[in-house]
Amino acid sequence: MAEFILPKNSKIKKGNSFNLEANVSNSRTFIVYRYDPDTGDNPRLDTFEINLDECGPMVLDALIKIKSDLDPSLSFRRSCREGICGSCSHNINGLNTLACTQPIKDLDGDIRIYPLPHMNVVKDLVTDLTKFYEGYASVEPWLKNDSESPEGKERYQTKEDQEKIDKPSACILCACCSTACPSYWWNSDEYLGPAALLASYRWLQDSRDEAKEERLKELNDSSKLYRCHTIMNCSLSCPKDLNPGQAISEIKKMIATHDFDE
């Protein structure tokens, strides 16, 4: 008879509770995932009660207050606080988003904060993004042009051409889209994922780039591109309101209609 057991360290335990000493009318409960692989212990969920009158309006403000006032051992990434750097991406109440742009008041009930799904956890809310960045680098996200540039001038674009890359260029590599994608969960060793493919689309659309055929040939692969099954979790979870799902469909269309050199 087959025996099915959970992998080691997969069962989450109840953790520590940090409650307010007095009744506070404006408080919220934050339930935060904690895990330190170096200890060998299972992950746990710690509970923190926060007085919102002494805290900023965003989920990131609550995490900073927890670390500053209640538990300095809590680990998470942050930087800009303006939704630009993508550092503070977490799974908050079941949705991948940026903690710095997620208002506490817009969330119902207890606020549950987990690391990005299906990623190796370095510690607590910090995940290992090595493979994610490798996928991004593999699409060679830079201008490829062998033509000599106009002396003393930039490579100009028309307004219409610039608008084609305006949205894709706004990606901040927060990884919310890729870590919301089931195809990326199961095939991240081969499938590039929505973020990397959106970056590739940005350069395929750039009128100044001369490597379109080279880029399309590289993407015309059953694993790198066609593991996408148009589930569209990527577009739903993007905190910048981009549409990587549509970009992937456009790449497939480009490959289907392009006349490749022999």
C-alpha positions as CSV (number, residue, x, y, z in Angstrom):
1,M,0.0,0.0,0.0
2,A,1.3,3.4,-0.9
3,E,2.1,5.7,2.0
4,F,1.6,9.5,1.5
5,I,3.3,11.8,4.0
6,L,3.9,15.5,4.0
7,P,7.5,16.7,3.3
8,K,9.7,17.7,6.2
9,N,8.9,21.1,7.6
10,S,5.7,21.5,5.6
11,K,3.3,21.5,8.5
12,I,2.7,25.0,10.0
13,K,2.5,25.2,13.7
14,K,0.8,27.8,15.9
15,G,3.4,30.4,17.0
16,N,3.8,33.2,19.4
17,S,1.1,35.8,20.3
18,F,1.8,39.5,20.9
19,N,-1.3,41.0,22.3
20,L,-2.0,44.6,23.3
21,E,-1.9,45.2,27.0
22,A,-5.1,47.3,27.0
23,N,-8.3,47.4,25.0
24,V,-7.8,49.6,21.9
25,S,-10.7,50.7,19.8
26,N,-8.6,50.9,16.6
27,S,-6.6,47.7,16.4
28,R,-6.0,44.9,13.9
29,T,-4.6,41.5,14.1
30,F,-1.7,40.4,11.8
31,I,-0.9,36.8,11.4
32,V,2.7,36.4,10.0
33,Y,4.5,33.4,8.6
34,R,7.7,32.7,10.4
35,Y,10.4,30.2,9.3
36,D,14.1,29.9,9.9
37,P,15.6,26.9,7.9
38,D,18.7,27.0,10.1
39,T,16.8,25.9,13.2
40,G,15.3,22.8,11.7
41,D,11.9,23.7,13.2
42,N,8.6,23.7,11.3
43,P,7.2,27.0,10.1
44,R,4.8,28.8,12.5
45,L,2.3,31.6,12.4
46,D,2.9,34.4,14.9
47,T,0.0,36.7,15.9
48,F,0.5,40.4,16.4
49,E,-2.1,42.9,17.6
50,I,-1.3,46.4,16.4
51,N,-2.7,49.7,17.5
52,L,-3.4,51.4,14.2
53,D,-3.4,54.9,15.8
54,E,0.3,54.3,16.3
55,C,1.0,52.8,12.9
56,G,1.1,54.0,9.3
57,P,-1.7,53.1,6.9
58,M,0.0,50.4,4.8
59,V,0.7,46.8,5.5
60,L,4.4,47.5,5.2
61,D,4.0,50.1,8.1
62,A,2.6,47.3,10.2
63,L,5.5,45.0,9.4
64,I,8.0,47.8,10.3
65,K,6.2,48.4,13.6
66,I,6.2,44.7,14.4
67,K,10.0,44.5,13.8
68,S,10.7,47.7,15.6
69,D,8.5,47.3,18.7
70,L,7.5,43.6,19.1
71,D,9.9,41.2,17.4
72,P,13.2,42.4,15.9
73,S,13.9,38.9,14.6
74,L,11.2,39.2,11.9
75,S,12.8,39.2,8.4
76,F,11.3,40.8,5.3
77,R,12.5,42.9,2.3
78,R,11.7,46.6,1.8
79,S,13.2,49.6,0.2
80,C,11.4,52.4,-1.6
81,R,7.9,52.4,0.2
82,E,6.5,53.8,-3.1
83,G,5.6,50.8,-5.2
84,I,8.7,51.3,-7.4
85,C,11.4,48.8,-6.3
86,G,9.2,45.6,-5.9
87,S,11.1,44.5,-2.8
88,C,8.2,44.1,-0.4
89,S,6.1,41.7,-2.4
90,H,4.2,39.2,-0.2
91,N,1.1,37.1,-0.3
92,I,-1.4,39.2,1.8
93,N,-4.8,37.6,2.5
94,G,-4.3,35.2,-0.4
95,L,-3.2,37.7,-3.0
96,N,0.3,38.5,-4.2
97,T,0.9,42.3,-3.9
98,L,3.2,45.0,-2.5
99,A,3.0,45.6,1.2
100,C,3.9,49.2,0.7
101,T,0.9,50.0,-1.5
102,Q,-1.7,47.8,0.2
103,P,-3.8,49.9,2.6
104,I,-4.7,48.1,5.8
105,K,-8.2,49.6,5.8
106,D,-9.0,47.8,2.5
107,L,-8.4,44.3,4.0
108,D,-11.2,42.5,5.9
109,G,-10.7,40.5,9.1
110,D,-7.3,39.3,10.4
111,I,-4.5,40.2,8.0
112,R,-2.4,37.1,7.0
113,I,1.0,37.7,5.5
114,Y,3.0,34.9,3.8
115,P,6.0,34.8,1.6
116,L,5.5,34.6,-2.2
117,P,4.0,31.2,-3.1
118,H,6.0,28.2,-4.2
119,M,9.4,29.8,-3.6
120,N,12.2,28.6,-1.3
121,V,12.1,30.6,1.9
122,V,15.4,32.1,3.0
123,K,13.9,33.3,6.3
124,D,10.3,34.3,7.3
125,L,9.0,36.5,4.4
126,V,12.2,36.5,2.4
127,T,12.2,34.2,-0.6
128,D,15.1,33.0,-2.8
129,L,14.6,34.9,-6.2
130,T,17.7,33.5,-7.8
131,K,15.9,31.5,-10.4
132,F,13.5,34.3,-11.1
133,Y,16.3,36.7,-11.9
134,E,18.1,34.1,-14.0
135,G,14.9,33.7,-16.1
136,Y,14.8,37.5,-16.5
137,A,18.5,37.7,-17.5
138,S,18.0,34.9,-20.1
139,V,15.8,37.0,-22.3
140,E,18.7,39.5,-22.6
141,P,16.6,42.6,-21.6
142,W,18.7,45.2,-23.3
143,L,18.8,47.0,-26.7
144,K,20.5,44.9,-29.4
145,N,21.3,47.0,-32.4
146,D,24.3,46.6,-34.7
147,S,23.6,49.8,-36.7
148,E,25.7,52.8,-36.0
149,S,23.9,55.4,-33.9
150,P,23.5,59.0,-35.2
151,E,26.6,60.9,-34.1
152,G,25.9,63.0,-31.1
153,K,22.2,62.0,-31.0
154,E,20.0,59.4,-29.3
155,R,18.1,56.7,-31.2
156,Y,14.8,58.5,-31.5
157,Q,11.4,56.9,-31.6
158,T,8.0,58.2,-32.7
159,K,5.5,58.8,-29.9
160,E,3.4,55.9,-31.3
161,D,6.4,53.5,-31.1
162,Q,7.3,54.7,-27.6
163,E,3.7,54.1,-26.4
164,K,4.1,50.4,-27.4
165,I,6.8,49.8,-24.8
166,D,5.4,52.3,-22.2
167,K,3.4,49.7,-20.2
168,P,5.8,46.7,-20.4
169,S,8.6,49.0,-19.3
170,A,6.8,49.7,-16.1
171,C,7.4,46.2,-14.7
172,I,9.3,46.4,-11.3
173,L,10.3,42.7,-11.1
174,C,8.3,42.2,-7.9
175,A,7.6,38.6,-9.0
176,C,4.0,38.8,-8.0
177,C,2.9,37.6,-11.4
178,S,5.3,34.7,-11.8
179,T,4.7,33.3,-8.3
180,A,0.9,33.5,-8.9
181,C,1.3,31.3,-12.0
182,P,0.7,27.5,-11.6
183,S,2.7,26.8,-14.7
184,Y,5.6,28.6,-13.2
185,W,5.2,26.8,-9.8
186,W,5.6,23.4,-11.5
187,N,8.0,24.2,-14.3
188,S,10.2,27.1,-13.1
189,D,13.3,25.2,-14.2
190,E,12.2,25.5,-17.9
191,Y,9.3,27.9,-18.2
192,L,10.4,31.5,-18.1
193,G,7.3,32.8,-16.4
194,P,5.2,35.9,-16.9
195,A,7.7,38.5,-15.7
196,A,10.5,37.4,-18.0
197,L,8.2,37.0,-20.9
198,L,6.8,40.5,-20.4
199,A,10.4,41.8,-20.4
200,S,11.0,39.9,-23.6
201,Y,7.9,41.4,-25.2
202,R,9.0,44.9,-24.2
203,W,12.1,44.4,-26.4
204,L,10.3,42.7,-29.2
205,Q,8.1,45.8,-29.4
206,D,11.0,48.3,-29.3
207,S,11.4,49.9,-32.8
208,R,15.1,50.5,-32.1
209,D,15.9,46.8,-31.5
210,E,17.2,44.8,-34.4
211,A,17.2,41.3,-32.9
212,K,13.5,40.4,-33.2
213,E,14.1,37.2,-35.2
214,E,16.8,36.1,-32.8
215,R,14.6,36.8,-29.8
216,L,11.6,34.9,-31.3
217,K,13.7,31.9,-32.3
218,E,15.0,31.7,-28.7
219,L,11.4,31.8,-27.3
220,N,10.0,29.4,-29.8
221,D,10.3,26.5,-27.4
222,S,7.8,24.2,-25.8
223,S,9.0,24.9,-22.3
224,K,10.2,28.5,-22.3
225,L,7.0,30.0,-23.8
226,Y,4.3,27.4,-24.4
227,R,4.0,26.2,-20.8
228,C,1.7,29.2,-20.5
229,H,-1.9,28.0,-20.5
230,T,-3.5,31.4,-20.3
231,I,-4.7,31.0,-16.7
232,M,-4.3,34.8,-16.3
233,N,-3.4,34.7,-12.6
234,C,-0.4,36.8,-13.7
235,S,-2.4,39.8,-14.9
236,L,-4.8,39.6,-12.0
237,S,-2.0,39.8,-9.4
238,C,0.1,42.5,-11.0
239,P,0.2,45.5,-8.6
240,K,1.2,47.8,-11.4
241,D,-1.9,46.9,-13.5
242,L,0.2,45.4,-16.3
243,N,-1.0,42.6,-18.5
244,P,1.7,39.9,-18.9
245,G,-0.9,37.4,-20.0
246,Q,-1.7,39.5,-23.0
247,A,2.0,40.0,-23.7
248,I,2.6,36.3,-23.8
249,S,-0.3,35.8,-26.2
250,E,1.2,38.5,-28.5
251,I,4.5,36.7,-28.5
252,K,2.8,33.5,-29.5
253,K,1.1,35.4,-32.3
254,M,4.4,37.0,-33.5
255,I,6.0,33.5,-33.7
256,A,3.0,32.1,-35.6
257,T,3.0,34.9,-38.2
258,H,6.7,35.5,-38.5
259,D,8.6,34.3,-41.6
260,F,11.9,33.0,-40.1
261,D,15.0,32.9,-42.2
262,E,16.2,29.5,-43.2
